[in-house]
Amino acid sequence: MGRYEYGMNKDIDIAALADGVRAGQRRALARAITLVESGRSDHRAQALDLLSRLGTDRQALRIGLSGTPGVGKSTFIESFGLMLTGQGLRVAVLAVDPSSARSGGSILGDKTRMDFLARDPNAFIRPSPSQTQLGGVARRTREAVALCEAAGYDIVLIETVGVGQSETVVAQMSDLFLLLLAPAGGDELQGVKRGIMEMADVILVNKADGDLKPQATRTCADYAGALRLLRKRPQDPDGFPKALTVSALETIGLETAWQEMQTLVDWRRDNGIWDQTRQDQASYWFTEDVHQGLLQLLIDDPATKAQMQRAQNDVRAGKATPTVAAEAVLASLRAARLP
């Protein structure tokens, strides 16, 4: 046993932790995700060492999932995940819970809502706080996905906190993007932003059972019609994106939905879209990490911090508008960096 099994305040044997993750040990994977999510600078250095040791030679199918509140995301993930594990596949679920903007806390209750899947030996469920991250995806979710791939999981499901224009960031770390919706009237179509509609590869209208089945069928037809009005994407074969009905509660339509997903994935692999998308995503996250790093460098610089505080005080006192004050700070920074 390596030292990764002890508390995060103890010394961490990164080599042993990497071996544990590669061996598919769930406790090691949980410890590794805790490490990459940590905000401590010493933990960050260890996390980068761990990720470097694990490499990128293993790939899983990454499926992003978003949906309106109350649509049954947890029920769908459990039913869908159990179907996949029943086929001999290993499934990891990264469920992002919303963090309070006031306290920073999260309930992290997804694991309790997926009781059967949580007990499946071929499944791994990890709830993480969004930490108010734009897009409902925890800042280190992408690295957690890489850890799950290194642990040998075949499917990684990434559940976001809700649905909206900003939620589309999950598409930058997914191979497939699913949008889960509930049966509703035609006016509800207006409540789903065009941006997320354009990102979705498959729209699944859930709760297509009992008295809601006819309404689910009509809703599915509405969305199918809306999808036909969107411009065809080069990464899609004919017929995609498409809308389907499912019942997570009665496990109806899940096999069909999975077959459609596999059809789309196979087409993208055969036509080079898969590799191109992965390359584009890697480039995107490189740029994002540089931006975040540069921002942090500025925030940590004492002179810049003092200047920002003075400008912020002027804004609060009504002596300057936010735009004018911000431009003054930026102009000062640009001038300081001129040769």
Phi and psi in degrees as a GROMACS rama.xvg file:
@    title "Ramachandran Plot"
@    xaxis  label "Phi"
@    yaxis  label "Psi"
@TYPE xy
-88.0826  171.648  GLY-2
-75.7671  -0.0926513  ARG-3
-66.4736  -16.4243  TYR-4
-76.781  -10.2843  GLU-5
-93.2147  179.297  TYR-6
-63.5906  160.565  GLY-7
-69.3356  -15.0176  MET-8
-83.1579  -9.93901  ASN-9
-86.8655  167.051  LYS-10
-63.0416  140.186  ASP-11
-109.651  124.668  ILE-12
-84.6034  97.9475  ASP-13
-63.9954  -37.2192  ILE-14
-63.0266  -44.4853  ALA-15
-66.0408  -38.7921  ALA-16
-63.8668  -43.1762  LEU-17
-61.7573  -41.6159  ALA-18
-62.4585  -40.8466  ASP-19
-64.1493  -41.7791  GLY-20
-64.1466  -46.5609  VAL-21
-63.6095  -28.1522  ARG-22
-80.4065  -2.75195  ALA-23
79.2644  19.9912  GLY-24
-74.8311  121.145  GLN-25
-65.3206  -35.6636  ARG-26
-66.2449  -40.0809  ARG-27
-64.3638  -40.4642  ALA-28
-63.7584  -43.4627  LEU-29
-61.2522  -41.9696  ALA-30
-65.0933  -39.72  ARG-31
-65.2752  -40.772  ALA-32
-66.1035  -40.0584  ILE-33
-58.738  -38.6676  THR-34
-65.6702  -46.72  LEU-35
-71.4164  -22.5913  VAL-36
-83.4078  -14.6382  GLU-37
-65.6905  143.566  SER-38
-93.3372  -2.50208  GLY-39
-72.0572  140.06  ARG-40
-64.9867  -37.589  SER-41
-68.1829  -36.8633  ASP-42
-66.9342  -34.7006  HIS-43
-63.9311  -41.7895  ARG-44
-63.0137  -39.9948  ALA-45
-68.212  -36.731  GLN-46
-64.2565  -41.9093  ALA-47
-64.3593  -38.2025  LEU-48
-62.7928  -44.1597  ASP-49
-61.3605  -48.2728  LEU-50
-62.8548  -36.3885  LEU-51
-65.9049  -39.7158  SER-52
-66.6543  -36.8577  ARG-53
-76.2332  -31.1942  LEU-54
70.1595  -164.928  GLY-55
-133.233  28.9503  THR-56
-79.331  -16.2631  ASP-57
-102.567  137.169  ARG-58
-127.489  135.129  GLN-59
-111.169  165.803  ALA-60
-82.1367  115.839  LEU-61
-94.386  120.953  ARG-62
-118.459  114.177  ILE-63
-85.5107  142.345  GLY-64
-136.027  125.03  LEU-65
-131.868  160.163  SER-66
-177.041  161.202  GLY-67
-67.4484  149.829  THR-68
-57.0961  135.738  PRO-69
83.659  4.92868  GLY-70
-77.4361  -15.9425  VAL-71
98.0034  37.134  GLY-72
-62.274  -44.6062  LYS-73
-65.1132  -41.7663  SER-74
-63.7846  -41.318  THR-75
-63.5247  -47.2486  PHE-76
-60.3642  -40.9505  ILE-77
-65.502  -47.7393  GLU-78
-65.2889  -43.9573  SER-79
-65.727  -43.6735  PHE-80
-63.4152  -42.0197  GLY-81
-65.0168  -35.9656  LEU-82
-63.317  -42.0047  MET-83
-68.8033  -43.65  LEU-84
-66.4736  -30.096  THR-85
-65.6576  -19.9574  GLY-86
-93.0899  7.80552  GLN-87
88.8493  8.59346  GLY-88
-90.2132  149.115  LEU-89
-97.914  130.562  ARG-90
-122.994  128.975  VAL-91
-112.553  137.139  ALA-92
-119.839  121.119  VAL-93
-107.609  101.121  LEU-94
-101.503  116.834  ALA-95
-93.8278  119.201  VAL-96
-96.858  143.442  ASP-97
-66.8466  138.335  PRO-98
-97.1043  146.479  SER-99
-70.0773  130.605  SER-100
-68.9985  -20.7375  ALA-101
-87.437  -53.173  ARG-102
-99.7895  -20.2435  SER-103
82.5667  -0.343897  GLY-104
-85.9857  160.471  GLY-105
-135.824  152.245  SER-106
-77.4277  -37.0894  ILE-107
54.4456  51.5845  LEU-108
-98.0667  5.95489  GLY-109
-60.6453  -37.1114  ASP-110
-64.1171  -36.1817  LYS-111
-72.2035  -23.1611  THR-112
-85.5669  -6.21537  ARG-113
-124.089  55.8896  MET-114
-59.966  -45.593  ASP-115
-68.7119  -43.2356  PHE-116
-66.728  -36.0538  LEU-117
-62.4494  -27.6038  ALA-118
-91.4954  -3.66342  ARG-119
-75.4591  125.267  ASP-120
-64.0072  -19.3612  PRO-121
-95.7411  11.7875  ASN-122
-124.96  151.704  ALA-123
-138.242  124.961  PHE-124
-118.752  128.11  ILE-125
-131.449  105.845  ARG-126
-80.8019  139.768  PRO-127
-135.905  145.459  SER-128
-75.0281  141.196  PRO-129
-72.5067  -21.7271  SER-130
55.2212  37.525  GLN-131
57.8788  23.597  THR-132
-68.5754  134.27  GLN-133
-59.5882  132.427  LEU-134
97.9585  -2.88807  GLY-135
69.0342  15.4979  GLY-136
-116.967  127.21  VAL-137
-57.292  147.1  ALA-138
-57.2956  -34.8881  ARG-139
-101.758  15.1555  ARG-140
-58.1877  -40.214  THR-141
-58.0426  -40.567  ARG-142
-71.5046  -33.5257  GLU-143
-64.2118  -36.9094  ALA-144
-60.6427  -45.2863  VAL-145
-61.1579  -36.8321  ALA-146
-66.8745  -40.851  LEU-147
-64.2324  -38.1867  CYS-148
-63.812  -43.9039  GLU-149
-63.4051  -29.2967  ALA-150
-78.7543  -2.65248  ALA-151
91.5681  16.092  GLY-152
-76.0362  140.51  TYR-153
-83.6094  -35.0991  ASP-154
-127.296  133.12  ILE-155
-120.262  115.792  VAL-156
-97.2237  127.463  LEU-157
-114.236  107.314  ILE-158
-96.6063  128.16  GLU-159
-96.6295  172.598  THR-160
-77.2756  -17.2223  VAL-161
-177.146  -152.265  GLY-162
-134.396  137.519  VAL-163
173.863  178.366  GLY-164
-61.0737  -40.1642  GLN-165
-75.2873  -14.8058  SER-166
-66.8997  -13.7909  GLU-167
-67.1359  -7.90122  THR-168
-61.6396  -25.548  VAL-169
-63.8313  -25.7006  VAL-170
-66.4155  -18.9314  ALA-171
-81.3632  0.158254  GLN-172
-132.885  16.7697  MET-173
-123.07  152.893  SER-174
-90.8393  -30.423  ASP-175
-132.522  143.776  LEU-176
-123.218  116.806  PHE-177
-103.438  136.895  LEU-178
-114.5  116.745  LEU-179
-100.448  125.462  LEU-180
-129.576  158.336  LEU-181
-101.481  156.548  ALA-182
-59.2117  134.241  PRO-183
-158.894  171.158  ALA-184
-73.2057  169.782  GLY-185
-60.6741  -32.0968  GLY-186
-63.6927  -25.0754  ASP-187
-66.0223  -21.4589  GLU-188
-60.364  -29.9209  LEU-189
-70.8529  -20.6419  GLN-190
-80.0487  -10.8188  GLY-191
-98.2389  122.162  VAL-192
-67.6084  145.784  LYS-193
-60.3847  -37.3203  ARG-194
-57.0387  -45.5346  GLY-195
-74.594  -28.7278  ILE-196
-64.0269  -39.8597  MET-197
-71.3539  -24.8924  GLU-198
-82.0672  -28.3248  MET-199
-65.6686  134.958  ALA-200
-90.4415  -36.4942  ASP-201
-140.312  130.534  VAL-202
-102.058  126.219  ILE-203
-114.521  118.428  LEU-204
-90.1248  108.981  VAL-205
-84.5504  172.824  ASN-206
65.733  32.2545  LYS-207
-83.4048  67.1698  ALA-208
-150.254  160.921  ASP-209
56.846  -138.575  GLY-210
-68.2688  -20.4011  ASP-211
-85.7361  -7.0966  LEU-212
-60.0759  -48.3471  LYS-213
-60.0669  -40.2616  PRO-214
-67.4578  -36.8549  GLN-215
-63.5528  -39.1542  ALA-216
-64.1062  -41.9928  THR-217
-66.8995  -41.3639  ARG-218
-61.965  -42.106  THR-219
-60.7461  -41.2878  CYS-220
-64.597  -38.0466  ALA-221
-61.3531  -45.6822  ASP-222
-71.566  -34.4812  TYR-223
-61.4985  -40.0647  ALA-224
-65.9215  -39.7113  GLY-225
-64.9136  -38.0752  ALA-226
-65.3056  -33.4876  LEU-227
-67.7163  -22.1491  ARG-228
-81.3196  -16.9771  LEU-229
-79.1114  152.226  LEU-230
-66.9182  135.476  ARG-231
-63.2148  133.224  LYS-232
-90.6618  145.073  ARG-233
-66.5924  -20.1936  PRO-234
-87.9226  8.42346  GLN-235
-116.829  137.601  ASP-236
-77.3166  175.88  PRO-237
-59.6449  137.24  ASP-238
95.9995  -8.09751  GLY-239
-118.176  149.94  PHE-240
-69.9324  158.291  PRO-241
-136.089  160.962  LYS-242
-111.253  137.781  ALA-243
-136.605  157.586  LEU-244
-102.451  143.131  THR-245
-142.579  161.027  VAL-246
-129.395  104.161  SER-247
-66.8002  -33.135  ALA-248
-67.026  -42.3144  LEU-249
-103.113  8.21296  GLU-250
51.8926  42.5755  THR-251
-100.126  132.577  ILE-252
84.7022  -3.12455  GLY-253
-69.3828  -40.7153  LEU-254
-62.609  -43.3836  GLU-255
-62.6952  -43.8194  THR-256
-61.5546  -41.5892  ALA-257
-66.0572  -39.0995  TRP-258
-63.0948  -40.1813  GLN-259
-65.6906  -40.2767  GLU-260
-61.6755  -43.4122  MET-261
-65.2604  -37.9933  GLN-262
-59.6598  -44.5165  THR-263
-66.7589  -43.1581  LEU-264
-62.9722  -45.2125  VAL-265
-61.0101  -41.6993  ASP-266
-63.203  -42.9972  TRP-267
-67.1679  -36.8142  ARG-268
-65.1175  -46.2114  ARG-269
-65.8955  -26.7178  ASP-270
-105.171  12.6814  ASN-271
76.4962  4.30095  GLY-272
-70.3415  -38.0776  ILE-273
-57.1543  -54.3994  TRP-274
-64.0238  -39.8748  ASP-275
-63.7611  -40.8994  GLN-276
-65.2656  -43.215  THR-277
-61.5101  -40.1926  ARG-278
-65.7784  -42.6662  GLN-279
-63.5034  -40.1531  ASP-280
-65.9693  -41.3879  GLN-281
-60.9443  -41.4588  ALA-282
-64.8094  -41.755  SER-283
-59.5645  -47.2763  TYR-284
-72.8407  -29.2543  TRP-285
-59.7409  -48.262  PHE-286
-62.4181  -42.2441  THR-287
-63.0335  -41.6018  GLU-288
-65.4547  -39.1376  ASP-289
-64.0214  -44.4306  VAL-290
-59.2301  -46.6568  HIS-291
-63.1323  -40.2545  GLN-292
-65.3226  -42.9051  GLY-293
-63.779  -40.3371  LEU-294
-62.5587  -42.4051  LEU-295
-65.8647  -37.8631  GLN-296
-60.4307  -41.7374  LEU-297
-66.4212  -42.9885  LEU-298
-64.1449  -35.2892  ILE-299
-81.5692  -13.6573  ASP-300
-73.4259  121.769  ASP-301
-57.4022  -42.9807  PRO-302
-65.5388  -43.4995  ALA-303
-65.1794  -40.7281  THR-304
-61.5476  -43.1226  LYS-305
-65.8553  -41.2514  ALA-306
-63.7153  -42.0617  GLN-307
-64.9745  -37.1242  MET-308
-65.567  -41.9182  GLN-309
-63.2958  -43.6489  ARG-310
-64.5158  -39.2184  ALA-311
-64.9122  -38.6115  GLN-312
-63.2868  -39.4662  ASN-313
-62.9642  -40.4116  ASP-314
-64.7437  -45.223  VAL-315
-63.4639  -34.0277  ARG-316
-82.8921  -4.08482  ALA-317
80.4031  13.3272  GLY-318
-81.1939  -17.828  LYS-319
-150.939  150.535  ALA-320
-79.8426  155.583  THR-321
-54.9171  -40.8939  PRO-322
-66.1531  -46.0915  THR-323
-65.0914  -42.9884  VAL-324
-64.1884  -42.2019  ALA-325
-64.3277  -42.0272  ALA-326
-65.0068  -35.1976  GLU-327
-65.1764  -41.9494  ALA-328
-64.4164  -44.8761  VAL-329
-64.8382  -40.2054  LEU-330
-61.7488  -39.8692  ALA-331
-64.7445  -40.076  SER-332
-66.617  -41.2006  LEU-333
-63.7842  -42.5742  ARG-334
-64.5899  -38.3551  ALA-335
-66.9989  -21.0416  ALA-336
-104.92  3.08835  ARG-337
-73.7533  142.916  LEU-338
